[in-house]
């Protein structure tokens, strides 16, 4: 069986964690910044990126900000949507 959307990645995004992902289509759909991708068969690249995150505050902040920007694409505001629907309904002319 193959998972469509990686739940652990969505949870990490929700917890405000800068995410590094293996470069498989399901992950790339969520995290679009190529700097956060690593080839699944090259763990040394992942290790390098983790070390950089731990040692470089600027890099950490950059990846956190891009993670949070990607997260916003999946946030749904029910209140805003309901107001929109109500306004559209009120503007209908019968």
Backbone atoms as SQL, in Angstrom:
CREATE TABLE atoms (id INTEGER PRIMARY KEY, chain TEXT, resi INTEGER, resn TEXT, atom TEXT, x REAL, y REAL, z REAL);
INSERT INTO atoms VALUES
  (1, 'A', 1, 'UNK', 'N', 0.837, -1.167, 0.000),
  (2, 'A', 1, 'UNK', 'CA', 0.000, 0.000, 0.000),
  (3, 'A', 1, 'UNK', 'C', 0.888, 1.239, 0.000),
  (4, 'A', 2, 'UNK', 'N', 0.438, 2.279, -0.661),
  (5, 'A', 2, 'UNK', 'CA', 1.198, 3.498, -0.787),
  (6, 'A', 2, 'UNK', 'C', 0.421, 4.659, -0.173),
  (7, 'A', 3, 'UNK', 'N', 1.077, 5.437, 0.652),
  (8, 'A', 3, 'UNK', 'CA', 0.426, 6.566, 1.309),
  (9, 'A', 3, 'UNK', 'C', 0.437, 7.765, 0.372),
  (10, 'A', 4, 'UNK', 'N', -0.690, 8.442, 0.272),
  (11, 'A', 4, 'UNK', 'CA', -0.786, 9.603, -0.602),
  (12, 'A', 4, 'UNK', 'C', -0.175, 10.847, 0.011),
  (13, 'A', 5, 'UNK', 'N', -0.652, 11.262, 1.174),
  (14, 'A', 5, 'UNK', 'CA', -0.136, 12.438, 1.855),
  (15, 'A', 5, 'UNK', 'C', 0.540, 11.991, 3.146),
  (16, 'A', 6, 'UNK', 'N', 1.819, 12.313, 3.309),
  (17, 'A', 6, 'UNK', 'CA', 2.538, 11.875, 4.500),
  (18, 'A', 6, 'UNK', 'C', 2.070, 12.634, 5.750),
  (19, 'A', 7, 'UNK', 'N', 1.311, 11.964, 6.599),
  (20, 'A', 7, 'UNK', 'CA', 0.755, 12.597, 7.798),
  (21, 'A', 7, 'UNK', 'C', 1.833, 13.130, 8.732),
  (22, 'A', 8, 'UNK', 'N', 2.930, 12.417, 8.894),
  (23, 'A', 8, 'UNK', 'CA', 3.999, 12.885, 9.789),
  (24, 'A', 8, 'UNK', 'C', 4.540, 14.231, 9.315),
  (25, 'A', 9, 'UNK', 'N', 4.623, 14.421, 8.016),
  (26, 'A', 9, 'UNK', 'CA', 5.094, 15.692, 7.474),
  (27, 'A', 9, 'UNK', 'C', 4.089, 16.800, 7.763),
  (28, 'A', 10, 'UNK', 'N', 2.807, 16.524, 7.581),
  (29, 'A', 10, 'UNK', 'CA', 1.774, 17.514, 7.899),
  (30, 'A', 10, 'UNK', 'C', 1.817, 17.877, 9.382),
  (31, 'A', 11, 'UNK', 'N', 2.031, 16.882, 10.246),
  (32, 'A', 11, 'UNK', 'CA', 2.115, 17.139, 11.680),
  (33, 'A', 11, 'UNK', 'C', 3.334, 17.993, 12.019),
  (34, 'A', 12, 'UNK', 'N', 4.458, 17.719, 11.388),
  (35, 'A', 12, 'UNK', 'CA', 5.665, 18.521, 11.624),
  (36, 'A', 12, 'UNK', 'C', 5.441, 19.954, 11.174),
  (37, 'A', 13, 'UNK', 'N', 4.786, 20.131, 10.037),
  (38, 'A', 13, 'UNK', 'CA', 4.482, 21.481, 9.554),
  (39, 'A', 13, 'UNK', 'C', 3.586, 22.202, 10.560),
  (40, 'A', 14, 'UNK', 'N', 2.603, 21.505, 11.112),
  (41, 'A', 14, 'UNK', 'CA', 1.676, 22.096, 12.076),
  (42, 'A', 14, 'UNK', 'C', 2.389, 22.474, 13.372),
  (43, 'A', 15, 'UNK', 'N', 3.465, 21.785, 13.686),
  (44, 'A', 15, 'UNK', 'CA', 4.221, 22.050, 14.919),
  (45, 'A', 15, 'UNK', 'C', 5.319, 23.097, 14.722),
  (46, 'A', 16, 'UNK', 'N', 5.323, 23.737, 13.581),
  (47, 'A', 16, 'UNK', 'CA', 6.303, 24.798, 13.286),
  (48, 'A', 16, 'UNK', 'C', 7.740, 24.279, 13.330),
  (49, 'A', 17, 'UNK', 'N', 7.962, 23.174, 12.641),
  (50, 'A', 17, 'UNK', 'CA', 9.290, 22.573, 12.560),
  (51, 'A', 17, 'UNK', 'C', 9.790, 22.740, 11.130),
  (52, 'A', 18, 'UNK', 'N', 11.041, 23.215, 10.944),
  (53, 'A', 18, 'UNK', 'CA', 11.571, 23.286, 9.582),
  (54, 'A', 18, 'UNK', 'C', 11.751, 21.870, 9.047),
  (55, 'A', 19, 'UNK', 'N', 11.138, 21.582, 7.918),
  (56, 'A', 19, 'UNK', 'CA', 11.092, 20.208, 7.416),
  (57, 'A', 19, 'UNK', 'C', 12.114, 19.967, 6.311),
  (58, 'A', 20, 'UNK', 'N', 12.765, 18.820, 6.408),
  (59, 'A', 20, 'UNK', 'CA', 13.604, 18.285, 5.344),
  (60, 'A', 20, 'UNK', 'C', 12.895, 17.043, 4.840),
  (61, 'A', 21, 'UNK', 'N', 12.819, 16.887, 3.536),
  (62, 'A', 21, 'UNK', 'CA', 12.040, 15.784, 2.972),
  (63, 'A', 21, 'UNK', 'C', 12.822, 15.017, 1.926),
  (64, 'A', 22, 'UNK', 'N', 12.540, 13.729, 1.849),
  (65, 'A', 22, 'UNK', 'CA', 13.086, 12.963, 0.731),
  (66, 'A', 22, 'UNK', 'C', 12.350, 13.427, -0.520),
  (67, 'A', 23, 'UNK', 'N', 13.064, 13.466, -1.608),
  (68, 'A', 23, 'UNK', 'CA', 12.511, 14.057, -2.834),
  (69, 'A', 23, 'UNK', 'C', 11.645, 13.048, -3.599),
  (70, 'A', 24, 'UNK', 'N', 10.550, 12.676, -2.964),
  (71, 'A', 24, 'UNK', 'CA', 9.548, 11.849, -3.635),
  (72, 'A', 24, 'UNK', 'C', 8.343, 12.742, -3.922),
  (73, 'A', 25, 'UNK', 'N', 7.577, 12.446, -4.948),
  (74, 'A', 25, 'UNK', 'CA', 6.482, 13.345, -5.354),
  (75, 'A', 25, 'UNK', 'C', 5.512, 13.719, -4.237),
  (76, 'A', 26, 'UNK', 'N', 5.166, 12.781, -3.369),
  (77, 'A', 26, 'UNK', 'CA', 4.199, 13.067, -2.302),
  (78, 'A', 26, 'UNK', 'C', 4.728, 14.132, -1.347),
  (79, 'A', 27, 'UNK', 'N', 6.030, 14.112, -1.086),
  (80, 'A', 27, 'UNK', 'CA', 6.636, 15.113, -0.198),
  (81, 'A', 27, 'UNK', 'C', 6.816, 16.453, -0.898),
  (82, 'A', 28, 'UNK', 'N', 7.276, 16.415, -2.138),
  (83, 'A', 28, 'UNK', 'CA', 7.527, 17.642, -2.885),
  (84, 'A', 28, 'UNK', 'C', 6.238, 18.428, -3.089),
  (85, 'A', 29, 'UNK', 'N', 5.123, 17.730, -3.139),
  (86, 'A', 29, 'UNK', 'CA', 3.835, 18.409, -3.262),
  (87, 'A', 29, 'UNK', 'C', 3.568, 19.294, -2.040),
  (88, 'A', 30, 'UNK', 'N', 4.075, 18.886, -0.876),
  (89, 'A', 30, 'UNK', 'CA', 3.851, 19.650, 0.352),
  (90, 'A', 30, 'UNK', 'C', 4.931, 20.698, 0.597),
  (91, 'A', 31, 'UNK', 'N', 6.181, 20.311, 0.430),
  (92, 'A', 31, 'UNK', 'CA', 7.318, 21.216, 0.679),
  (93, 'A', 31, 'UNK', 'C', 7.979, 21.500, -0.664),
  (94, 'A', 32, 'UNK', 'N', 7.838, 22.716, -1.144),
  (95, 'A', 32, 'UNK', 'CA', 8.255, 23.024, -2.505),
  (96, 'A', 32, 'UNK', 'C', 9.684, 23.558, -2.638),
  (97, 'A', 33, 'UNK', 'N', 10.273, 24.046, -1.568),
  (98, 'A', 33, 'UNK', 'CA', 11.616, 24.612, -1.617),
  (99, 'A', 33, 'UNK', 'C', 12.651, 23.510, -1.866),
  (100, 'A', 34, 'UNK', 'N', 13.336, 23.536, -3.013),
  (101, 'A', 34, 'UNK', 'CA', 14.323, 22.485, -3.320),
  (102, 'A', 34, 'UNK', 'C', 15.427, 22.342, -2.267),
  (103, 'A', 35, 'UNK', 'N', 15.731, 23.408, -1.539),
  (104, 'A', 35, 'UNK', 'CA', 16.766, 23.342, -0.503),
  (105, 'A', 35, 'UNK', 'C', 16.358, 22.385, 0.621),
  (106, 'A', 36, 'UNK', 'N', 15.073, 22.101, 0.738),
  (107, 'A', 36, 'UNK', 'CA', 14.589, 21.217, 1.795),
  (108, 'A', 36, 'UNK', 'C', 14.472, 19.762, 1.327),
  (109, 'A', 37, 'UNK', 'N', 14.830, 19.487, 0.095),
  (110, 'A', 37, 'UNK', 'CA', 14.729, 18.140, -0.468),
  (111, 'A', 37, 'UNK', 'C', 16.090, 17.447, -0.393),
  (112, 'A', 38, 'UNK', 'N', 16.050, 16.128, -0.268),
  (113, 'A', 38, 'UNK', 'CA', 17.272, 15.330, -0.378),
  (114, 'A', 38, 'UNK', 'C', 16.914, 14.024, -1.076),
  (115, 'A', 39, 'UNK', 'N', 17.836, 13.461, -1.856),
  (116, 'A', 39, 'UNK', 'CA', 17.573, 12.187, -2.522),
  (117, 'A', 39, 'UNK', 'C', 17.443, 11.066, -1.484),
  (118, 'A', 40, 'UNK', 'N', 16.428, 10.212, -1.606),
  (119, 'A', 40, 'UNK', 'CA', 16.218, 9.157, -0.609),
  (120, 'A', 40, 'UNK', 'C', 17.385, 8.185, -0.477),
  (121, 'A', 41, 'UNK', 'N', 18.185, 8.077, -1.517),
  (122, 'A', 41, 'UNK', 'CA', 19.297, 7.122, -1.492),
  (123, 'A', 41, 'UNK', 'C', 20.637, 7.779, -1.141),
  (124, 'A', 42, 'UNK', 'N', 20.596, 9.018, -0.617),
  (125, 'A', 42, 'UNK', 'CA', 21.831, 9.719, -0.265),
  (126, 'A', 42, 'UNK', 'C', 21.732, 10.314, 1.142),
  (127, 'A', 43, 'UNK', 'N', 21.835, 9.463, 2.170),
  (128, 'A', 43, 'UNK', 'CA', 21.677, 9.940, 3.549),
  (129, 'A', 43, 'UNK', 'C', 22.727, 10.968, 3.963),
  (130, 'A', 44, 'UNK', 'N', 23.869, 10.976, 3.286),
  (131, 'A', 44, 'UNK', 'CA', 24.905, 11.951, 3.639),
  (132, 'A', 44, 'UNK', 'C', 24.433, 13.381, 3.355),
  (133, 'A', 45, 'UNK', 'N', 23.592, 13.566, 2.341),
  (134, 'A', 45, 'UNK', 'CA', 23.046, 14.902, 2.052),
  (135, 'A', 45, 'UNK', 'C', 22.073, 15.310, 3.159),
  (136, 'A', 46, 'UNK', 'N', 21.253, 14.379, 3.614),
  (137, 'A', 46, 'UNK', 'CA', 20.350, 14.660, 4.733),
  (138, 'A', 46, 'UNK', 'C', 21.159, 15.025, 5.973),
  (139, 'A', 47, 'UNK', 'N', 22.208, 14.269, 6.266),
  (140, 'A', 47, 'UNK', 'CA', 23.042, 14.546, 7.447),
  (141, 'A', 47, 'UNK', 'C', 23.651, 15.943, 7.358),
  (142, 'A', 48, 'UNK', 'N', 24.106, 16.321, 6.177),
  (143, 'A', 48, 'UNK', 'CA', 24.683, 17.655, 5.973),
  (144, 'A', 48, 'UNK', 'C', 23.641, 18.744, 6.244),
  (145, 'A', 49, 'UNK', 'N', 22.428, 18.539, 5.745),
  (146, 'A', 49, 'UNK', 'CA', 21.365, 19.524, 5.948),
  (147, 'A', 49, 'UNK', 'C', 20.963, 19.603, 7.430),
  (148, 'A', 50, 'UNK', 'N', 20.906, 18.471, 8.113),
  (149, 'A', 50, 'UNK', 'CA', 20.580, 18.470, 9.547),
  (150, 'A', 50, 'UNK', 'C', 21.662, 19.219, 10.324),
  (151, 'A', 51, 'UNK', 'N', 22.921, 18.946, 10.018),
  (152, 'A', 51, 'UNK', 'CA', 24.017, 19.652, 10.695),
  (153, 'A', 51, 'UNK', 'C', 23.918, 21.153, 10.449),
  (154, 'A', 52, 'UNK', 'N', 23.611, 21.530, 9.234),
  (155, 'A', 52, 'UNK', 'CA', 23.482, 22.953, 8.904),
  (156, 'A', 52, 'UNK', 'C', 22.336, 23.580, 9.696),
  (157, 'A', 53, 'UNK', 'N', 21.215, 22.856, 9.822),
  (158, 'A', 53, 'UNK', 'CA', 20.089, 23.366, 10.614),
  (159, 'A', 53, 'UNK', 'C', 20.490, 23.586, 12.073),
  (160, 'A', 54, 'UNK', 'N', 21.280, 22.674, 12.613),
  (161, 'A', 54, 'UNK', 'CA', 21.666, 22.753, 14.025),
  (162, 'A', 54, 'UNK', 'C', 22.718, 23.830, 14.288),
  (163, 'A', 55, 'UNK', 'N', 23.533, 24.120, 13.279),
  (164, 'A', 55, 'UNK', 'CA', 24.655, 25.036, 13.485),
  (165, 'A', 55, 'UNK', 'C', 24.433, 26.438, 12.933),
  (166, 'A', 56, 'UNK', 'N', 23.461, 26.607, 12.062),
  (167, 'A', 56, 'UNK', 'CA', 23.305, 27.882, 11.368),
  (168, 'A', 56, 'UNK', 'C', 21.884, 28.417, 11.599),
  (169, 'A', 57, 'UNK', 'N', 21.758, 29.392, 12.485),
  (170, 'A', 57, 'UNK', 'CA', 20.449, 29.942, 12.826),
  (171, 'A', 57, 'UNK', 'C', 19.758, 30.573, 11.615),
  (172, 'A', 58, 'UNK', 'N', 20.510, 31.219, 10.758),
  (173, 'A', 58, 'UNK', 'CA', 19.935, 31.832, 9.556),
  (174, 'A', 58, 'UNK', 'C', 19.317, 30.769, 8.633),
  (175, 'A', 59, 'UNK', 'N', 20.019, 29.668, 8.449),
  (176, 'A', 59, 'UNK', 'CA', 19.517, 28.563, 7.629),
  (177, 'A', 59, 'UNK', 'C', 18.263, 27.968, 8.267),
  (178, 'A', 60, 'UNK', 'N', 18.301, 27.781, 9.594),
  (179, 'A', 60, 'UNK', 'CA', 17.142, 27.266, 10.332),
  (180, 'A', 60, 'UNK', 'C', 15.932, 28.170, 10.098),
  (181, 'A', 61, 'UNK', 'N', 16.125, 29.471, 10.285),
  (182, 'A', 61, 'UNK', 'CA', 15.027, 30.428, 10.124),
  (183, 'A', 61, 'UNK', 'C', 14.491, 30.431, 8.694),
  (184, 'A', 62, 'UNK', 'N', 15.394, 30.354, 7.723),
  (185, 'A', 62, 'UNK', 'CA', 14.980, 30.331, 6.314),
  (186, 'A', 62, 'UNK', 'C', 14.101, 29.112, 6.027),
  (187, 'A', 63, 'UNK', 'N', 14.544, 27.931, 6.472),
  (188, 'A', 63, 'UNK', 'CA', 13.760, 26.723, 6.201),
  (189, 'A', 63, 'UNK', 'C', 12.458, 26.706, 7.009),
  (190, 'A', 64, 'UNK', 'N', 12.482, 27.259, 8.210),
  (191, 'A', 64, 'UNK', 'CA', 11.249, 27.361, 8.984),
  (192, 'A', 64, 'UNK', 'C', 10.253, 28.267, 8.264),
  (193, 'A', 65, 'UNK', 'N', 10.715, 29.398, 7.775),
  (194, 'A', 65, 'UNK', 'CA', 9.821, 30.325, 7.075),
  (195, 'A', 65, 'UNK', 'C', 9.248, 29.720, 5.803),
  (196, 'A', 66, 'UNK', 'N', 10.051, 28.993, 5.050),
  (197, 'A', 66, 'UNK', 'CA', 9.519, 28.375, 3.838),
  (198, 'A', 66, 'UNK', 'C', 8.560, 27.232, 4.178),
  (199, 'A', 67, 'UNK', 'N', 8.836, 26.520, 5.274),
  (200, 'A', 67, 'UNK', 'CA', 7.912, 25.473, 5.727),
  (201, 'A', 67, 'UNK', 'C', 6.571, 26.095, 6.110),
  (202, 'A', 68, 'UNK', 'N', 6.611, 27.193, 6.861),
  (203, 'A', 68, 'UNK', 'CA', 5.372, 27.853, 7.281),
  (204, 'A', 68, 'UNK', 'C', 4.603, 28.417, 6.089),
  (205, 'A', 69, 'UNK', 'N', 5.323, 28.914, 5.092),
  (206, 'A', 69, 'UNK', 'CA', 4.659, 29.412, 3.877),
  (207, 'A', 69, 'UNK', 'C', 3.960, 28.261, 3.153),
  (208, 'A', 70, 'UNK', 'N', 4.614, 27.117, 3.064),
  (209, 'A', 70, 'UNK', 'CA', 3.978, 25.952, 2.440),
  (210, 'A', 70, 'UNK', 'C', 2.766, 25.503, 3.250),
  (211, 'A', 71, 'UNK', 'N', 2.879, 25.566, 4.567),
  (212, 'A', 71, 'UNK', 'CA', 1.768, 25.165, 5.434),
  (213, 'A', 71, 'UNK', 'C', 0.522, 25.982, 5.140),
  (214, 'A', 72, 'UNK', 'N', 0.693, 27.260, 4.863),
  (215, 'A', 72, 'UNK', 'CA', -0.454, 28.142, 4.638),
  (216, 'A', 72, 'UNK', 'C', -1.306, 27.697, 3.450),
  (217, 'A', 73, 'UNK', 'N', -0.714, 26.973, 2.522),
  (218, 'A', 73, 'UNK', 'CA', -1.492, 26.483, 1.370),
  (219, 'A', 73, 'UNK', 'C', -2.525, 25.448, 1.782),
  (220, 'A', 74, 'UNK', 'N', -2.393, 24.900, 3.010),
  (221, 'A', 74, 'UNK', 'CA', -3.283, 23.837, 3.456),
  (222, 'A', 74, 'UNK', 'C', -4.178, 24.252, 4.623),
  (223, 'A', 75, 'UNK', 'N', -4.154, 25.537, 4.967),
  (224, 'A', 75, 'UNK', 'CA', -4.988, 26.044, 6.052),
  (225, 'A', 75, 'UNK', 'C', -6.317, 26.503, 5.463),
  (226, 'A', 76, 'UNK', 'N', -7.398, 25.986, 6.004),
  (227, 'A', 76, 'UNK', 'CA', -8.728, 26.334, 5.514),
  (228, 'A', 76, 'UNK', 'C', -9.448, 27.110, 6.607),
  (229, 'A', 77, 'UNK', 'N', -9.925, 28.284, 6.278),
  (230, 'A', 77, 'UNK', 'CA', -10.615, 29.152, 7.224),
  (231, 'A', 77, 'UNK', 'C', -12.121, 28.984, 7.043),
  (232, 'A', 78, 'UNK', 'N', -12.729, 28.147, 7.896),
  (233, 'A', 78, 'UNK', 'CA', -14.161, 27.877, 7.785),
  (234, 'A', 78, 'UNK', 'C', -14.987, 29.135, 7.963),
  (235, 'A', 79, 'UNK', 'N', -14.616, 29.982, 8.912),
  (236, 'A', 79, 'UNK', 'CA', -15.369, 31.210, 9.158),
  (237, 'A', 79, 'UNK', 'C', -15.398, 32.107, 7.936),
  (238, 'A', 80, 'UNK', 'N', -14.251, 32.309, 7.346),
  (239, 'A', 80, 'UNK', 'CA', -14.155, 33.146, 6.148),
  (240, 'A', 80, 'UNK', 'C', -14.973, 32.544, 5.006),
  (241, 'A', 81, 'UNK', 'N', -14.909, 31.238, 4.866),
  (242, 'A', 81, 'UNK', 'CA', -15.656, 30.570, 3.789),
  (243, 'A', 81, 'UNK', 'C', -17.160, 30.693, 4.010),
  (244, 'A', 82, 'UNK', 'N', -17.609, 30.585, 5.249),
  (245, 'A', 82, 'UNK', 'CA', -19.043, 30.697, 5.540),
  (246, 'A', 82, 'UNK', 'C', -19.542, 32.117, 5.271),
  (247, 'A', 83, 'UNK', 'N', -18.736, 33.132, 5.614),
  (248, 'A', 83, 'UNK', 'CA', -19.109, 34.517, 5.323),
  (249, 'A', 83, 'UNK', 'C', -19.232, 34.707, 3.819),
  (250, 'A', 84, 'UNK', 'N', -18.306, 34.158, 3.073),
  (251, 'A', 84, 'UNK', 'CA', -18.336, 34.263, 1.612),
  (252, 'A', 84, 'UNK', 'C', -19.614, 33.640, 1.051),
  (253, 'A', 85, 'UNK', 'N', -19.967, 32.462, 1.531),
  (254, 'A', 85, 'UNK', 'CA', -21.175, 31.776, 1.065),
  (255, 'A', 85, 'UNK', 'C', -22.413, 32.593, 1.424),
  (256, 'A', 86, 'UNK', 'N', -22.443, 33.126, 2.643),
  (257, 'A', 86, 'UNK', 'CA', -23.592, 33.930, 3.076),
  (258, 'A', 86, 'UNK', 'C', -23.719, 35.193, 2.237),
  (259, 'A', 87, 'UNK', 'N', -22.596, 35.848, 1.952),
  (260, 'A', 87, 'UNK', 'CA', -22.640, 37.066, 1.128),
  (261, 'A', 87, 'UNK', 'C', -23.122, 36.755, -0.280),
  (262, 'A', 88, 'UNK', 'N', -22.667, 35.633, -0.818),
  (263, 'A', 88, 'UNK', 'CA', -23.120, 35.241, -2.160),
  (264, 'A', 88, 'UNK', 'C', -24.623, 34.937, -2.144),
  (265, 'A', 89, 'UNK', 'N', -25.105, 34.280, -1.100),
  (266, 'A', 89, 'UNK', 'CA', -26.523, 33.957, -1.005),
  (267, 'A', 89, 'UNK', 'C', -27.373, 35.224, -0.873),
  (268, 'A', 90, 'UNK', 'N', -26.869, 36.205, -0.109),
  (269, 'A', 90, 'UNK', 'CA', -27.614, 37.438, 0.087),
  (270, 'A', 90, 'UNK', 'C', -27.652, 38.289, -1.185),
  (271, 'A', 91, 'UNK', 'N', -26.677, 38.086, -2.054),
  (272, 'A', 91, 'UNK', 'CA', -26.632, 38.906, -3.279),
  (273, 'A', 91, 'UNK', 'C', -27.477, 38.300, -4.419),
  (274, 'A', 92, 'UNK', 'N', -28.000, 37.097, -4.207),
  (275, 'A', 92, 'UNK', 'CA', -28.849, 36.474, -5.226),
  (276, 'A', 92, 'UNK', 'C', -30.151, 37.253, -5.375),
  (277, 'A', 93, 'UNK', 'N', -30.563, 37.426, -6.581),
  (278, 'A', 93, 'UNK', 'CA', -31.819, 38.120, -6.834),
  (279, 'A', 93, 'UNK', 'C', -32.822, 37.075, -7.291),
  (280, 'A', 94, 'UNK', 'N', -33.926, 37.052, -6.600),
  (281, 'A', 94, 'UNK', 'CA', -34.969, 36.064, -6.913),
  (282, 'A', 94, 'UNK', 'C', -36.040, 36.674, -7.758);
